Amino acid sequence: MQNTIRVERAKQNMTQGQLAEAIGVSRQTIHAIETGKFAPSVITALKISRYFNTTVQEIFQLDDNELVDSVQ
């Protein structure tokens, strides 16, 4: 899963820690999501998108191979 969290944070000159605090998760969670090591829960994804005033689809995108795997 790809995401644009780092880009969105950069637009607001925000650290991982600041975003984490704002949505109620750890900085390590934000880091793991940004680097693709962890897929966020639906609740966390919604909190992130709401914080940046955008949609979940604008922040998170499935890789092509994930789309194929989910159909089978």
N, C-alpha and C positions, 0 to 999 in steps of 0.2 A: 504494500500500500504506500503510495506516495502522498505527500502533503506539502502545503505551503506555509506551515506555521512559522518557520524561520523568516520567510519573506514578510509575513504579516507583522511579526515582532519588529523586524527591522524598520518597517514603515512608521512604527510608533516609538522607535528607539527604546525598546523594551528588552529586558533580560529574561532568560528562562525562569529565573526565580520570581520575577515580578508577575509573569503570566501564571505561574504555578500558584502563587499566593492568591491572585485574583479569582481563580476558578476552584481553589481548594484541593489541589494535588501537590505532590512533591516536585521539586526541580528535576529530580532524576526521572520522574514520569514524563515530564515534558521532553527531556533529552531523549529518552527511549522512543517516544512517539516520533519526534523529529527525525531520528536516524533510522526509523523503520524497524526497530527491534521489538516494538510493542504496538499492538493495535488497540486503540482506545475503546473503552466501553461506549455505548450509544450516548449515555449521559455525559461523559467527558467530551465526546465529539460535539454534542449539542452546546455544552458550556463554552467550548473554544469558539465555535462558530458564532454564538450569540455575543461573546466578548468582542469579537472583531466585526460584529454587525454584518455578517454575511451568511451564506448557506453552508451546510455540511459539504455539499457537492463542490463548492468553490475551494474548500480547504483540503478535502480528502478525495483521492482518486485511486481506483483499483488499477493494478498493473494488468496488462493484457493477459498474462498467464493466469492471473487470479480470476478473471472473467471466465475463461475457458474451464477452469477447475470447478467453479461454482455451478456450472450448467450440467456437468456430468454426474 
